[in-house]
C-alpha cells in the first residue's frame, strides 16, 4: 500500500481505484510501522469508496480492525446525496465515556479502596447479559427511555437538570423514534438499564495525578489528587440488536439502490431513503438508551460510594464533568470546499472534539471547547482532553477515543497464560473486580497501545490537547 507522508503524525493513502477521496491516518512513525500490514488500513481505503463521502476517510491513532469501518474511523457524508452505513457506527451504538468528579482525595480513602471496589462490584451489574439493579421496565416505559434519553432519568429522580448541559447533545437525539426499534431489541434491553456489560466496558476509580492546563482543568472542576470515576459502556443488548436488525435491512437496500462497495460489511443505503431514515431513527433511540444507561450507572456508583465510605451526598460531592459518545452518526455543519455543508458524520471509535465557540456546546463550555474523555487500559492512565479549532478544519471536529487494541482478545488470553494479572495490577496500584479471569486476560494492559502515545499524536496534530491525566486505583469489569 502506498502511504504518502503529509507532515509529522499525518499520512495519506492517495485516491485510487474506487476510492472517492484519499485516506488519512494520524499516527507516529512507530505506530505506522506496526500498522503497515494491518487490515484496518484496507478498511480506510474501503470507507473512502462510500457514495457521498467528502474530504477524507480518516483514521485516528487508536485505529484497529473493526466490522466494516476500522475502529478509530471517521467519515463525513453529504447529508442530501450520501449514504448511511451501520458499520460506521458499530454494534454498540453510543458506546461512550462519562467522567464524574468528587470532593474526595485519594489519601482520604486509601484504607477503604478494597471495600469501595467490593461495594461498586456488588451494586453495579457487570458481565454478559447482566441485569437486576434497576427494576425491569415495561415496554411502554422503555419507549420513553429511548425517546427522552437522560431526560427520562431527570424526570424519574436519577439525574439533576443541570447534568444535561454536561452531556454531548444534552443526552438525547431528538430524531429517535421508539417505533423504529424492534420488539426483540426491547426485550434484550428491558432488564439492562444501569448495567456495565462485558468486553472492554468498565468503571474506573482514579485520581487526578497530573494537570497540564490549570485554567481549563479548573473550569471543569478538576484538581490534583482528586478522586474521579470514569464509566465506559453503551447501549447493551438493545443497541446490539438494533444494529443487527438494520444490517439486514440495509444490506438488502444496498442491492436495491445499486450501491456496490468493496466490503459487504460496509452495506449502506441513501440517507434520504426510507431504509436510511428508519435506521437513523432507531440508532438515535439506541443512543438515547446508552446515555440513560450511563446516567443510571452514575446513580448506582454514587450510592455505592456513600455506603462504602459512610458519607452523605454533600461530603461526597459526586458531580458530572462530561459525557461523550464514540460510536455514532450525527448530522453536523462543516466547511467543505469553502461552503457550510450539512453532513452525516460517522464516528466509530472516535470522539467529537469541537473547538472553542462552537454553538453545539453548552454555553458554560463554549469558551473552552468540548471536553474529550480518553480511557486507557485499566493499568496505566486515562486522559481528559479539550477539542481545538484546528480539528474543525482537519478532522470534522473528531479525535481519538481510547488506547486502541494491539492484541485480539484471543491473542491476549494466550499471552496471559501462566500470569497472575490480578497480582500484577495490584503491584501497579490497581484493585480489580471482574466476573471472570478470562475478562481480565482479554483486557490486560499489554493488549492495548499506551494511551499516552495516542493522545500525544492528536495534541501534536493540534486536534485536541491534554488537560489532565487520571491514574486508576480501582477497576470494575464485566
C-alpha positions as CSV (number, residue, x, y, z in Angstrom):
1,X,0.0,0.0,0.0
2,X,1.3,3.4,-0.9
3,X,1.5,5.8,2.0
4,X,2.4,9.4,1.5
5,X,3.9,11.4,4.4
6,X,2.0,14.7,4.6
7,X,3.6,16.0,7.8
8,X,4.6,14.8,11.2
9,X,1.9,12.5,12.5
10,X,-0.2,12.5,9.3
11,X,-0.1,10.1,6.4
12,X,-2.2,9.7,3.3
13,X,-3.4,6.8,1.2
14,X,-3.7,8.5,-2.3
15,X,-7.0,8.1,-4.0
16,X,-7.0,5.2,-6.4
17,X,-9.4,2.6,-7.8
18,X,-13.0,3.1,-6.5
19,X,-11.9,5.5,-3.8
20,X,-13.8,8.8,-3.9
21,X,-11.5,10.6,-1.5
22,X,-8.0,9.9,-0.2
23,X,-7.5,8.2,3.2
24,X,-5.7,9.9,6.0
25,X,-4.1,8.3,9.1
26,X,-3.0,10.2,12.2
27,X,-0.1,8.2,13.7
28,X,3.5,8.4,14.8
29,X,6.2,6.7,12.7
30,X,6.4,3.8,15.1
31,X,2.6,3.3,15.1
32,X,2.5,3.4,11.3
33,X,5.3,0.8,11.1
34,X,3.1,-1.5,13.2
35,X,0.1,-0.8,11.0
36,X,1.6,-1.4,7.6
37,X,0.3,-4.9,7.3
38,X,-2.9,-4.4,9.3
39,X,-6.2,-4.9,7.5
40,X,-7.5,-1.8,9.2
41,X,-5.6,0.3,6.6
42,X,-7.5,-1.6,3.9
43,X,-10.7,-0.6,5.7
44,X,-9.7,3.0,5.5
45,X,-9.5,2.6,1.7
46,X,-12.8,0.8,1.6
47,X,-14.6,3.6,3.6
48,X,-13.2,6.1,1.0
49,X,-15.5,4.3,-1.6
50,X,-18.8,5.3,0.2
51,X,-21.1,7.4,-2.0
52,X,-21.2,11.0,-0.8
53,X,-18.1,10.9,1.3
54,X,-16.3,14.3,1.5
55,X,-12.8,15.3,2.4
56,X,-11.0,12.2,3.6
57,X,-11.6,8.7,5.0
58,X,-10.0,9.4,8.4
59,X,-8.3,7.1,10.9
60,X,-7.2,8.2,14.4
61,X,-4.0,6.8,16.1
62,X,-6.0,4.2,18.1
63,X,-7.1,2.6,14.8
64,X,-7.6,-1.2,14.7
65,X,-9.7,-3.6,12.7
66,X,-13.5,-3.5,13.1
67,X,-16.7,-4.5,11.4
68,X,-16.8,-2.7,8.1
69,X,-15.2,0.5,9.3
70,X,-12.0,0.4,11.2
71,X,-12.3,1.3,14.9
72,X,-10.9,4.7,15.1
73,X,-12.5,5.6,11.7
74,X,-14.3,8.9,10.8
75,X,-16.3,9.5,7.6
76,X,-18.3,12.7,6.8
77,X,-21.0,12.0,4.2
78,X,-23.1,14.6,2.3
79,X,-26.5,14.5,4.1
80,X,-28.5,15.1,0.9
81,X,-26.8,12.8,-1.6
82,X,-24.8,10.4,0.5
83,X,-25.3,7.2,2.4
84,X,-25.6,5.9,5.9
85,X,-23.6,2.8,6.9
86,X,-24.4,0.9,10.2
87,X,-20.8,-0.4,10.0
88,X,-19.7,3.2,10.6
89,X,-21.4,3.2,13.9
90,X,-21.0,-0.3,15.1
91,X,-22.9,-2.8,17.2
92,X,-22.5,-0.9,20.4
93,X,-24.4,2.2,19.4
94,X,-23.3,5.2,21.5
95,X,-20.7,3.4,23.4
96,X,-19.2,6.3,25.3
97,X,-17.4,7.6,28.4
98,X,-18.6,9.7,31.3
99,X,-16.4,11.4,33.9
100,X,-17.6,12.2,37.4
101,X,-15.6,14.2,40.0
102,X,-15.8,14.0,43.8
103,X,-14.8,16.1,46.8
104,X,-12.6,13.2,48.0
105,X,-8.8,12.9,47.8
106,X,-7.1,9.6,47.2
107,X,-5.4,10.0,50.6
108,X,-8.8,10.3,52.3
109,X,-9.8,6.7,51.2
110,X,-6.5,4.8,51.0
111,X,-7.6,2.3,53.6
112,X,-11.1,1.9,52.1
113,X,-10.3,1.1,48.5
114,X,-10.8,-2.6,48.7
115,X,-14.2,-2.1,50.4
116,X,-15.1,0.5,47.9
117,X,-14.3,-1.8,45.0
118,X,-16.3,-4.6,46.6
119,X,-19.3,-2.3,47.0
120,X,-19.2,-1.0,43.5
121,X,-18.9,-4.5,42.1
122,X,-21.9,-5.6,44.2
123,X,-24.0,-2.6,43.3
124,X,-23.4,-2.2,39.5
125,X,-24.3,-5.3,37.4
126,X,-21.5,-6.3,35.1
127,X,-20.9,-9.1,32.6
128,X,-22.7,-10.7,29.6
129,X,-26.5,-10.3,30.0
130,X,-26.1,-8.6,33.3
131,X,-29.3,-7.1,34.8
132,X,-31.0,-6.5,38.1
133,X,-30.0,-3.2,39.8
134,X,-32.8,-1.1,38.2
135,X,-36.3,-2.7,38.2
136,X,-37.2,-4.2,34.9
137,X,-39.1,-1.6,32.8
138,X,-42.2,-2.4,30.8
139,X,-42.1,-1.8,27.1
140,X,-44.1,1.4,27.4
141,X,-41.7,2.9,29.9
142,X,-38.7,1.7,27.9
143,X,-40.0,3.5,24.9
144,X,-39.9,6.7,27.0
145,X,-36.3,6.0,27.8
146,X,-35.3,5.6,24.1
147,X,-37.3,8.7,23.3
148,X,-36.1,11.0,26.1
149,X,-32.6,9.7,27.0
150,X,-31.2,11.4,30.1
151,X,-34.5,13.4,30.2
152,X,-36.1,10.2,31.5
153,X,-33.6,9.9,34.3
154,X,-34.2,13.5,35.3
155,X,-38.0,13.0,35.3
156,X,-37.6,10.0,37.5
157,X,-35.2,11.4,40.0
158,X,-32.0,9.7,38.8
159,X,-30.3,12.9,37.5
160,X,-30.3,16.6,38.0
161,X,-31.5,19.0,35.3
162,X,-28.0,20.7,35.3
163,X,-26.5,17.3,34.3
164,X,-28.0,17.7,30.8
165,X,-25.6,20.6,29.9
166,X,-22.6,18.3,30.6
167,X,-23.6,15.6,28.2
168,X,-23.0,15.6,24.4
169,X,-26.2,16.5,22.6
170,X,-27.8,17.1,26.0
171,X,-28.1,13.3,26.5
172,X,-30.8,13.0,23.8
173,X,-31.1,12.8,20.0
174,X,-34.4,14.3,19.1
175,X,-34.7,12.2,15.9
176,X,-35.2,9.0,17.9
177,X,-38.4,7.0,17.0
178,X,-39.3,4.4,19.6
179,X,-41.4,2.6,16.9
180,X,-38.3,2.0,14.7
181,X,-36.8,-0.3,17.4
182,X,-37.8,-4.0,17.2
183,X,-39.6,-5.9,19.9
184,X,-36.6,-8.2,20.2
185,X,-34.3,-5.2,20.9
186,X,-36.7,-4.0,23.6
187,X,-36.7,-7.5,25.2
188,X,-32.9,-7.5,25.3
189,X,-32.7,-4.1,26.8
190,X,-35.6,-4.4,29.2
191,X,-33.5,-5.5,32.2
192,X,-30.2,-3.9,31.2
193,X,-30.7,-0.2,32.2
194,X,-27.9,0.6,34.7
195,X,-25.6,-2.3,33.7
196,X,-21.9,-2.2,32.5
197,X,-21.9,-5.2,30.3
198,X,-18.7,-7.1,29.3
199,X,-15.7,-6.8,27.0
200,X,-13.9,-3.5,27.3
201,X,-16.6,-1.8,29.4
202,X,-15.6,-0.8,32.9
203,X,-16.0,1.6,35.8
204,X,-12.6,3.1,36.8
205,X,-11.9,4.9,40.1
206,X,-8.9,7.1,39.7
207,X,-7.1,10.2,40.9
208,X,-6.1,13.3,39.0
209,X,-2.4,12.8,39.1
210,X,-1.3,15.4,36.6
211,X,-2.7,18.7,35.3
212,X,-1.4,20.1,32.1
213,X,-3.8,23.1,31.7
214,X,-4.7,24.6,35.1
215,X,-7.3,27.1,33.8
216,X,-9.2,24.5,31.7
217,X,-8.9,21.9,34.5
218,X,-10.3,24.4,37.0
219,X,-13.2,25.2,34.7
220,X,-14.1,21.5,34.6
221,X,-13.8,21.3,38.4
222,X,-10.7,19.1,38.3
223,X,-7.9,19.4,41.0
224,X,-4.7,17.5,41.7
225,X,-5.2,14.5,43.9
226,X,-9.0,14.4,43.4
227,X,-10.9,11.1,43.2
228,X,-12.7,10.6,39.9
229,X,-15.0,8.0,38.4
230,X,-14.8,7.0,34.7
231,X,-17.7,5.0,33.2
232,X,-17.3,3.3,29.8
233,X,-20.3,1.5,28.4
234,X,-23.0,1.8,25.8
235,X,-26.5,0.6,24.7
236,X,-26.1,-3.0,25.7
237,X,-28.4,-5.6,24.1
238,X,-30.8,-3.1,22.8
239,X,-28.2,-1.4,20.7
240,X,-26.6,-4.6,19.5
241,X,-29.9,-6.0,18.4
242,X,-30.8,-2.7,16.7
243,X,-27.6,-2.8,14.7
244,X,-28.2,-6.5,13.8
245,X,-31.8,-5.8,12.7
246,X,-30.8,-2.9,10.4
247,X,-27.7,-4.5,8.9
248,X,-30.2,-7.0,7.3
249,X,-32.4,-4.2,6.1
250,X,-29.5,-2.0,4.8
251,X,-27.8,-5.0,3.1
252,X,-30.9,-5.6,1.0
253,X,-31.4,-1.9,0.4
254,X,-27.8,-1.6,-0.9
255,X,-28.6,-4.1,-3.6
256,X,-31.9,-2.4,-4.4
257,X,-30.3,1.0,-4.8
258,X,-27.4,-0.4,-6.8
259,X,-24.7,0.5,-4.2
260,X,-21.6,-1.6,-4.8
261,X,-18.8,-1.5,-2.2
262,X,-15.6,-3.5,-1.8
263,X,-16.7,-5.0,1.5
264,X,-20.2,-6.3,2.3
265,X,-19.8,-5.2,5.9
266,X,-19.9,-1.6,4.6
267,X,-23.5,-2.1,3.5
268,X,-25.1,1.3,3.0
269,X,-28.4,2.9,2.0
270,X,-29.1,6.5,0.9
271,X,-29.6,8.8,3.9
272,X,-32.8,10.1,2.4
273,X,-34.2,6.6,1.6
274,X,-36.9,5.0,3.8
275,X,-34.4,2.4,5.0
276,X,-31.8,5.0,5.8
277,X,-34.2,7.2,7.7
278,X,-35.5,4.2,9.7
279,X,-32.0,3.1,10.7
280,X,-31.1,6.7,11.8
281,X,-34.3,6.9,13.9
282,X,-33.6,3.5,15.5
283,X,-29.9,4.4,16.0
284,X,-30.9,7.6,17.8
285,X,-33.2,5.6,20.0
286,X,-30.4,3.2,21.0
287,X,-28.1,6.2,21.6
288,X,-30.6,7.7,24.0
289,X,-30.8,4.4,25.8
290,X,-27.0,4.4,26.2
291,X,-26.9,7.9,27.6
292,X,-29.6,7.0,30.1
293,X,-27.7,3.8,30.9
294,X,-24.5,5.7,31.8
295,X,-26.7,8.1,33.9
296,X,-28.2,5.2,35.9
297,X,-24.7,3.7,36.5
298,X,-23.7,7.1,37.8
299,X,-26.6,7.0,40.3
300,X,-25.7,3.5,41.4
301,X,-22.0,4.4,41.8
302,X,-22.9,7.3,44.0
303,X,-24.9,5.1,46.2
304,X,-22.1,2.6,46.4
305,X,-19.6,5.3,47.4
306,X,-21.8,6.6,50.1
307,X,-22.4,3.2,51.5
308,X,-18.8,2.0,51.4
309,X,-17.3,5.2,52.8
310,X,-20.2,6.2,55.1
311,X,-20.6,9.6,53.5
312,X,-23.5,11.8,52.7
313,X,-24.1,13.3,49.2
314,X,-22.7,16.7,50.2
315,X,-19.4,15.2,51.6
316,X,-19.0,13.0,48.6
317,X,-19.8,15.7,46.0
318,X,-20.5,13.5,43.1
319,X,-20.7,15.8,40.0
320,X,-20.7,15.1,36.3
321,X,-17.8,16.6,34.4
322,X,-18.8,15.4,30.9
323,X,-20.2,12.5,28.9
324,X,-19.1,11.8,25.3
325,X,-20.1,9.2,22.7
326,X,-17.7,7.5,20.3
327,X,-19.9,5.1,18.2
328,X,-22.5,7.3,16.5
329,X,-23.5,9.1,13.3
330,X,-24.8,12.6,13.7
331,X,-25.8,15.5,11.4
332,X,-23.5,18.5,11.7
333,X,-22.5,21.6,9.7
334,X,-18.9,21.7,8.4
335,X,-17.0,23.7,5.9
336,X,-16.5,21.8,2.6
337,X,-14.8,23.5,-0.3
338,X,-15.5,26.8,1.3
339,X,-19.2,26.3,1.9
340,X,-21.0,25.3,5.0
341,X,-22.4,21.8,4.3
342,X,-24.8,19.5,6.2
343,X,-23.0,16.2,6.7
344,X,-23.7,12.9,8.4
345,X,-20.5,12.3,10.4
346,X,-19.9,8.7,11.2
347,X,-17.6,8.3,14.2
348,X,-16.7,4.7,15.1
349,X,-14.2,4.6,17.9
350,X,-13.7,8.3,17.5
351,X,-14.8,11.2,19.7
352,X,-16.3,14.5,18.8
353,X,-13.8,17.3,19.6
354,X,-15.4,20.6,18.7
355,X,-13.3,23.7,19.2
356,X,-14.0,26.8,21.4
357,X,-17.0,28.8,20.5
358,X,-18.9,26.1,18.7
359,X,-22.7,26.7,19.0
360,X,-23.4,22.9,19.7
361,X,-21.6,23.2,23.0
362,X,-23.4,24.3,26.2
363,X,-22.8,28.0,27.0
364,X,-20.8,27.1,30.1
365,X,-18.4,25.0,27.9
366,X,-18.3,27.2,24.8
367,X,-15.2,29.2,25.8
368,X,-13.2,26.0,26.4
369,X,-14.1,23.8,23.6
370,X,-15.5,20.3,24.0
371,X,-14.2,18.1,26.8
372,X,-12.9,14.8,25.5
373,X,-12.5,11.7,27.7
374,X,-10.0,9.1,26.7
375,X,-9.8,5.9,28.7
376,X,-6.7,3.9,28.9
377,X,-6.0,0.2,29.6
378,X,-7.0,-0.2,33.3
379,X,-3.3,-0.3,34.3
380,X,-1.8,2.9,33.2
381,X,-3.6,6.2,32.7
382,X,-6.8,7.8,31.2
383,X,-6.9,11.4,29.9
384,X,-9.1,14.5,29.8
385,X,-8.6,16.5,26.6
386,X,-10.2,19.5,25.1
387,X,-11.1,20.0,21.4
388,X,-9.3,22.6,19.3
389,X,-10.4,24.9,16.5
390,X,-7.9,23.2,14.1
391,X,-9.9,19.9,14.5
392,X,-12.9,21.6,12.7
393,X,-10.7,22.1,9.6
394,X,-8.8,18.8,9.8
395,X,-11.0,16.0,11.2
396,X,-14.6,17.3,11.1
397,X,-14.2,18.0,14.8
398,X,-13.0,14.5,15.7
399,X,-10.2,13.0,17.8
400,X,-9.2,9.6,19.2
401,X,-11.4,7.5,21.7
402,X,-9.0,5.3,23.6
403,X,-5.8,3.3,23.7
404,X,-6.6,1.0,20.7
405,X,-6.0,-2.7,20.7
406,X,-2.8,-4.3,19.5
407,X,-3.7,-7.8,20.5
408,X,-7.0,-9.5,19.7
409,X,-8.9,-11.0,22.6
410,X,-7.8,-14.5,21.6
411,X,-4.1,-13.3,21.4
412,X,-4.4,-11.5,24.8
413,X,-5.8,-14.7,26.5
414,X,-2.9,-16.7,25.0
415,X,-0.4,-14.1,26.2
416,X,-1.9,-14.1,29.7
417,X,-1.4,-17.9,30.3
418,X,0.6,-18.6,33.4
419,X,0.4,-15.0,34.6
420,X,-1.4,-13.7,37.7
421,X,-2.8,-10.5,36.2
422,X,-4.7,-9.6,39.4
423,X,-1.4,-9.6,41.3
424,X,0.4,-7.7,38.5
425,X,-2.3,-5.0,38.6
426,X,-2.2,-4.8,42.4
427,X,1.6,-4.2,42.2
428,X,0.8,-1.3,39.8
429,X,-1.6,0.1,42.5
430,X,-4.9,-1.1,40.8
431,X,-7.5,-3.2,42.6
432,X,-9.7,-5.0,40.1
433,X,-13.0,-6.8,40.4
434,X,-14.4,-8.7,37.4
435,X,-16.8,-11.5,36.7
436,X,-14.0,-13.8,35.4
437,X,-10.3,-14.0,35.0
438,X,-10.9,-14.5,31.2
439,X,-12.2,-11.0,31.0
440,X,-9.1,-9.6,32.8
441,X,-6.9,-11.6,30.4
442,X,-8.8,-10.3,27.3
443,X,-8.4,-6.7,28.6
444,X,-4.9,-6.9,30.0
445,X,-2.9,-3.7,29.6
446,X,-0.4,-5.1,27.1
447,X,-3.4,-5.8,24.8
448,X,-3.5,-2.1,24.2
449,X,-1.3,0.7,22.9
450,X,0.0,3.1,25.5
451,X,-2.8,5.7,25.6
452,X,-0.3,8.4,26.4
453,X,1.2,7.9,22.9
454,X,-2.2,8.1,21.3
455,X,-3.2,11.4,22.9
456,X,0.2,12.8,22.2
457,X,-0.3,12.3,18.4
458,X,-3.6,14.2,18.5
459,X,-2.0,17.0,20.5
460,X,0.9,17.2,18.1
461,X,-1.5,17.4,15.2
462,X,-3.3,20.3,17.0
463,X,-6.6,18.4,17.0
464,X,-7.0,18.1,20.8
465,X,-4.9,18.9,23.8
466,X,-4.3,17.4,27.2
467,X,-5.9,19.0,30.2
468,X,-5.5,16.3,32.9
469,X,-4.3,12.7,33.5
470,X,-6.1,10.2,35.7
471,X,-4.4,7.3,37.4
472,X,-6.6,4.3,38.1
473,X,-6.7,2.7,41.5
474,X,-9.8,0.5,41.3
475,X,-11.5,-1.0,38.2
476,X,-14.8,-2.9,37.9
477,X,-15.3,-5.0,34.8
478,X,-17.8,-7.5,33.4
